[in-house]
Structures are given as structure tokens and as C-alpha cells.
Amino acid sequence: MMLEPIMTIKISIPERYSGDVMNDMNTKRGRVLGIDKQGARTVITASVPLAEVQKYAADLRSITQGRGVYSMEIDHYEEVPSYIAPA
């Protein structure tokens, strides 16, 4: 059994990019945990494997035209899915 670190990520973006960012999280094996409004911005909280977001700054910059920011911290470890784990 191989474990991977799972991160909690908070992404602050202008509201119009919410759908695109949530779709991107889904492609990264992420689970959206919550969506909050803070003024004109939306804060998306998600749980996502570290391997999927190691270069997230470039992805977020591309999706939001440089208007998004994020922070992340390690939350826990989970077993790597069998379709990803090396044999």
C-alpha cells in the first residue's frame, strides 16, 4: 500500500472563474469542500492530492488571467488509487 499526501487548498478568485476552477479541481482528483463569498471574490476550499497541485500556481494563473491566489497545507494521507500506483 502506497500513501500520498492530501492537501487542503483555499483558492480566492473573482466570482466569474468559479466554474472553471471547480472543473479544474475535478480533473486533479480534488473534492470541493466548500464555497464562500468574500466581497467580490469567491473562496473555494478543496481537498486534493499534492501530486496534482505541485505546479498549481501556473494553472491558476492561466485559468484566472492572473487574478487568483491560493494557499494550501497538508491535511492527511490517503492510499494511492490502484490505477495510479506503480505495480
C-alpha positions as CSV (number, residue, x, y, z in Angstrom):
1,M,0.0,0.0,0.0
2,M,1.3,3.4,-1.0
3,L,0.1,6.6,0.6
4,E,0.0,10.1,-0.8
5,P,-0.3,13.5,1.0
6,I,-3.7,15.2,0.6
7,M,-3.7,18.9,0.8
8,T,-6.4,21.4,1.8
9,I,-6.3,24.2,-0.7
10,K,-8.1,27.6,-0.4
11,I,-8.4,29.4,-3.7
12,S,-9.6,33.0,-3.8
13,I,-10.8,34.1,-7.2
14,P,-13.2,36.6,-8.9
15,E,-16.6,35.0,-9.0
16,R,-16.7,34.6,-12.8
17,Y,-13.9,32.0,-12.6
18,S,-15.6,29.7,-10.1
19,G,-16.9,27.2,-12.5
20,D,-13.6,26.9,-14.3
21,V,-11.6,26.5,-11.1
22,M,-14.0,23.8,-9.8
23,N,-13.8,21.9,-13.1
24,D,-10.0,22.1,-12.8
25,M,-10.1,20.7,-9.3
26,N,-12.2,17.8,-10.5
27,T,-9.6,16.9,-13.2
28,K,-7.0,16.9,-10.4
29,R,-8.8,14.3,-8.3
30,G,-9.9,17.1,-6.0
31,R,-13.0,17.3,-3.9
32,V,-14.6,20.7,-3.4
33,L,-15.4,21.0,0.3
34,G,-17.0,24.5,0.3
35,I,-17.6,27.7,-1.5
36,D,-17.7,31.0,0.4
37,K,-18.3,34.6,-0.8
38,Q,-15.9,37.3,0.5
39,G,-16.9,40.6,-1.1
40,A,-16.4,40.4,-4.8
41,R,-14.4,37.2,-4.5
42,T,-15.2,33.6,-4.1
43,V,-13.1,31.3,-1.9
44,I,-13.2,27.6,-2.9
45,T,-11.9,25.1,-0.3
46,A,-10.9,21.7,-1.7
47,S,-9.1,18.6,-0.8
48,V,-6.6,17.4,-3.4
49,P,-3.6,15.2,-3.7
50,L,-0.2,17.0,-3.6
51,A,0.9,15.3,-6.7
52,E,-1.9,17.0,-8.7
53,V,-1.1,20.6,-7.4
54,Q,2.6,20.8,-7.3
55,K,2.6,23.3,-10.1
56,Y,-0.8,24.8,-9.4
57,A,0.4,28.5,-9.5
58,A,0.8,28.3,-13.3
59,D,-2.6,26.5,-13.7
60,L,-4.5,29.0,-11.6
61,R,-2.8,32.0,-13.3
62,S,-3.8,30.6,-16.7
63,I,-7.4,30.0,-15.6
64,T,-8.0,33.3,-13.9
65,Q,-5.7,35.5,-16.1
66,G,-3.5,36.2,-13.0
67,R,-6.4,37.2,-10.7
68,G,-6.5,34.1,-8.4
69,V,-4.4,33.4,-5.3
70,Y,-4.3,30.2,-3.2
71,S,-2.8,28.7,-0.1
72,M,-2.5,25.1,0.9
73,E,-1.5,22.9,3.8
74,I,-1.2,19.2,4.3
75,D,-4.3,17.6,5.8
76,H,-3.8,13.9,5.8
77,Y,-2.6,10.9,3.9
78,E,-4.7,8.5,1.7
79,E,-3.9,5.4,-0.2
80,V,-2.9,6.0,-3.8
81,P,-5.7,4.7,-6.2
82,S,-4.7,1.4,-7.8
83,Y,-5.0,2.8,-11.3
84,I,-2.2,5.3,-10.4
85,A,0.1,3.4,-8.1
86,P,3.1,1.7,-9.6
87,A,2.9,-2.0,-9.9
